[in-house]
Amino acid sequence: MGAEYIENLAIPLIRMDNKKMCSSYKFFDSEMDMVEKKSKLKEFLADSTVEVENFEEMCEKLDDEYTQIKQDRSDLRSFIFKAGEEDIAVPINVHRLIQNSKEMFSVKQRNVTSLSPSYAIKQVQDLLQNGIKVYKPNRMENMPLLQEANSNATWLFKIYLRTMLCTKHLI
């Protein structure tokens, strides 16, 4: 991709305090019991989606997603952007892509959806694991140095995607 298509975008996660981060990325409050969690989830999901899935497993996946985003914020602050800057150059504006898709498919904000949180989390994890490569996979076989280089080169982009494609933002 040519450099004319690269955009400088901010990752707001860097400057968020714990309270703002919790309200932006955490699906459930820590104090909620299972009944309250299920009730809150029913506000967004079709009844069949909530009933079909193993609810405890879904809650655990949502908590794991939030824990990973907290770790990403720590990594951004400690290793990547030590000076406090928050702009990154990315080849795709995920926020604009999501907004355009919502308009194209007439998705209304806060409408009931059949998109399962577990499915969304799994698809994002698959994208991060298999969809983002700097080197072709066949070149990386038995070459740990290339595997590490690929991991380092995609680290920041994966953090960006995780923050933009978190379940709370998608549902």
KOLGUZA-78106 format. One record per residue (C-alpha): x, y, z; residue number from 1. Coordinates in pm, 1 decimal. Last residue first. Example, Ala and Ser with C-alpha at 12.3 -4.5 7.8 and 13.67 -1.06 7.14 Angstrom:
<atoms>
ATOM;1367.0;-106.0;714.0;2 .
ATOM;1230.0;-450.0;780.0;1 .
</atoms>
This chain:
<atoms>
ATOM;-2255.3;-460.0;2000.0;171 .
ATOM;-1937.4;-376.2;1810.7;170 .
ATOM;-1800.8;-120.4;2054.9;169 .
ATOM;-1866.8;-338.0;2360.9;168 .
ATOM;-1716.0;-637.5;2183.3;167 .
ATOM;-1380.3;-474.5;2119.6;166 .
ATOM;-1307.1;-404.3;1755.1;165 .
ATOM;-1145.8;-60.4;1789.4;164 .
ATOM;-934.2;-140.9;2095.0;163 .
ATOM;-834.6;-483.9;1963.2;162 .
ATOM;-753.4;-337.2;1621.3;161 .
ATOM;-519.6;-73.2;1764.9;160 .
ATOM;-347.0;-329.4;1986.7;159 .
ATOM;-302.0;-553.2;1681.7;158 .
ATOM;-152.7;-262.7;1486.7;157 .
ATOM;94.1;-195.4;1768.7;156 .
ATOM;215.0;-557.4;1782.1;155 .
ATOM;233.8;-618.8;1404.1;154 .
ATOM;602.9;-545.9;1350.0;153 .
ATOM;706.8;-709.1;1678.1;152 .
ATOM;527.1;-1034.9;1600.7;151 .
ATOM;656.7;-1045.1;1244.1;150 .
ATOM;1013.2;-986.1;1364.1;149 .
ATOM;971.0;-1263.9;1622.9;148 .
ATOM;850.2;-1508.6;1358.4;147 .
ATOM;1133.2;-1400.0;1127.2;146 .
ATOM;1388.8;-1470.7;1401.1;145 .
ATOM;1224.3;-1802.2;1485.3;144 .
ATOM;1280.4;-1935.3;1133.3;143 .
ATOM;1157.3;-2294.4;1121.1;142 .
ATOM;860.6;-2188.6;909.4;141 .
ATOM;859.8;-1812.4;862.7;140 .
ATOM;890.3;-1809.7;484.2;139 .
ATOM;582.1;-2033.9;449.0;138 .
ATOM;383.5;-1789.5;664.1;137 .
ATOM;448.3;-1495.9;428.9;136 .
ATOM;613.4;-1210.6;613.8;135 .
ATOM;439.1;-902.2;747.7;134 .
ATOM;137.0;-1095.1;863.7;133 .
ATOM;-199.9;-990.0;997.3;132 .
ATOM;-486.2;-1226.3;926.7;131 .
ATOM;-403.0;-1537.7;1123.1;130 .
ATOM;-370.0;-1443.3;1489.8;129 .
ATOM;-527.2;-1098.7;1493.1;128 .
ATOM;-807.7;-1199.3;1257.7;127 .
ATOM;-870.8;-1520.0;1451.5;126 .
ATOM;-884.4;-1323.5;1777.8;125 .
ATOM;-1129.3;-1075.7;1621.8;124 .
ATOM;-1347.8;-1363.9;1499.7;123 .
ATOM;-1341.5;-1535.7;1839.0;122 .
ATOM;-1437.0;-1216.8;2023.9;121 .
ATOM;-1726.5;-1148.9;1785.7;120 .
ATOM;-1853.1;-1507.7;1813.9;119 .
ATOM;-1837.3;-1499.9;2193.8;118 .
ATOM;-2017.2;-1164.0;2200.6;117 .
ATOM;-2297.7;-1312.3;1986.8;116 .
ATOM;-2431.8;-1094.5;1709.0;115 .
ATOM;-2811.0;-1137.2;1711.1;114 .
ATOM;-2861.6;-768.5;1775.5;113 .
ATOM;-3105.1;-550.1;1970.0;112 .
ATOM;-3059.0;-187.2;1871.2;111 .
ATOM;-2814.6;32.0;2063.4;110 .
ATOM;-2703.5;228.0;1754.7;109 .
ATOM;-2896.5;148.7;1438.3;108 .
ATOM;-2750.8;-67.7;1167.1;107 .
ATOM;-2874.4;43.1;825.7;106 .
ATOM;-2641.2;-191.4;631.7;105 .
ATOM;-2457.2;85.7;446.2;104 .
ATOM;-2470.6;324.7;742.5;103 .
ATOM;-2333.5;67.3;985.5;102 .
ATOM;-2068.8;-34.0;732.3;101 .
ATOM;-1961.3;328.1;684.9;100 .
ATOM;-1930.7;375.6;1062.6;99 .
ATOM;-1731.5;51.5;1102.2;98 .
ATOM;-1490.9;144.6;820.2;97 .
ATOM;-1452.7;497.5;958.6;96 .
ATOM;-1357.8;358.0;1301.1;95 .
ATOM;-1123.0;104.5;1141.0;94 .
ATOM;-918.7;370.3;960.5;93 .
ATOM;-684.5;149.4;762.2;92 .
ATOM;-316.5;174.2;669.4;91 .
ATOM;-214.0;297.7;1014.4;90 .
ATOM;29.5;566.9;1126.2;89 .
ATOM;7.4;609.9;1502.5;88 .
ATOM;-74.7;909.9;1717.3;87 .
ATOM;-75.2;877.8;2097.8;86 .
ATOM;226.4;1063.9;2226.1;85 .
ATOM;302.1;1012.2;2595.6;84 .
ATOM;681.5;1003.1;2585.7;83 .
ATOM;698.9;628.7;2654.1;82 .
ATOM;482.6;541.4;2357.9;81 .
ATOM;566.3;178.3;2276.2;80 .
ATOM;707.1;14.8;2587.3;79 .
ATOM;550.0;140.8;2907.8;78 .
ATOM;244.4;343.8;2804.9;77 .
ATOM;142.3;130.2;2507.5;76 .
ATOM;221.9;-189.8;2696.2;75 .
ATOM;7.0;-80.4;2992.1;74 .
ATOM;-278.6;9.8;2760.1;73 .
ATOM;-244.9;-328.6;2589.5;72 .
ATOM;-253.5;-503.0;2928.4;71 .
ATOM;-580.8;-322.9;3007.8;70 .
ATOM;-710.9;-430.4;2664.2;69 .
ATOM;-615.7;-789.6;2742.2;68 .
ATOM;-799.0;-775.1;3077.1;67 .
ATOM;-1107.0;-637.4;2899.7;66 .
ATOM;-1103.7;-926.7;2652.2;65 .
ATOM;-1057.0;-1174.8;2935.3;64 .
ATOM;-1361.0;-1028.0;3114.0;63 .
ATOM;-1569.2;-1065.6;2796.1;62 .
ATOM;-1447.3;-1422.8;2754.2;61 .
ATOM;-1536.7;-1501.3;3117.4;60 .
ATOM;-1883.4;-1354.3;3072.3;59 .
ATOM;-1936.3;-1571.9;2761.9;58 .
ATOM;-1822.1;-1881.1;2952.4;57 .
ATOM;-2067.9;-1804.2;3232.2;56 .
ATOM;-2349.5;-1758.4;2979.4;55 .
ATOM;-2300.1;-2083.5;2791.0;54 .
ATOM;-2464.5;-1971.0;2472.3;53 .
ATOM;-2811.1;-2048.7;2346.2;52 .
ATOM;-3004.6;-1839.7;2600.0;51 .
ATOM;-2832.2;-1508.7;2536.3;50 .
ATOM;-2849.6;-1541.3;2157.9;49 .
ATOM;-3214.6;-1653.7;2162.7;48 .
ATOM;-3314.9;-1351.0;2368.0;47 .
ATOM;-3181.1;-1111.5;2102.1;46 .
ATOM;-2888.3;-916.4;2236.0;45 .
ATOM;-2840.7;-557.7;2350.4;44 .
ATOM;-3071.2;-515.8;2651.4;43 .
ATOM;-3048.0;-891.0;2712.1;42 .
ATOM;-2682.1;-843.3;2805.2;41 .
ATOM;-2780.7;-613.9;3091.5;40 .
ATOM;-3026.7;-870.0;3227.1;39 .
ATOM;-2771.2;-1150.2;3200.3;38 .
ATOM;-2516.8;-941.7;3388.3;37 .
ATOM;-2771.5;-854.4;3657.0;36 .
ATOM;-2858.9;-1222.5;3705.7;35 .
ATOM;-2489.9;-1322.7;3709.8;34 .
ATOM;-2397.8;-1075.5;3985.9;33 .
ATOM;-2277.6;-724.5;3911.2;32 .
ATOM;-2011.3;-566.0;4134.4;31 .
ATOM;-1738.2;-570.9;3870.8;30 .
ATOM;-1947.8;-372.0;3624.4;29 .
ATOM;-2010.4;-553.0;3297.2;28 .
ATOM;-1905.0;-491.4;2935.7;27 .
ATOM;-1572.1;-326.7;3006.8;26 .
ATOM;-1433.2;-121.4;2719.4;25 .
ATOM;-1551.9;238.9;2735.3;24 .
ATOM;-1687.8;258.0;3092.0;23 .
ATOM;-1385.0;72.5;3230.0;22 .
ATOM;-1143.0;285.5;3030.8;21 .
ATOM;-1304.1;604.5;3158.4;20 .
ATOM;-1279.1;484.5;3520.1;19 .
ATOM;-922.8;353.5;3483.4;18 .
ATOM;-786.9;674.5;3330.3;17 .
ATOM;-767.9;704.6;2955.7;16 .
ATOM;-462.6;870.0;2800.1;15 .
ATOM;-324.7;568.6;2613.6;14 .
ATOM;-666.4;424.2;2520.9;13 .
ATOM;-734.3;725.8;2298.7;12 .
ATOM;-528.4;565.7;2019.1;11 .
ATOM;-486.6;854.8;1779.8;10 .
ATOM;-479.1;825.3;1404.3;9 .
ATOM;-224.5;925.2;1143.3;8 .
ATOM;-342.7;792.9;809.9;7 .
ATOM;-156.9;587.5;548.7;6 .
ATOM;-312.7;597.1;202.7;5 .
ATOM;-55.0;832.6;48.9;4 .
ATOM;216.5;598.3;174.6;3 .
ATOM;127.5;342.6;-88.6;2 .
ATOM;0.0;0.0;0.0;1 .
</atoms>
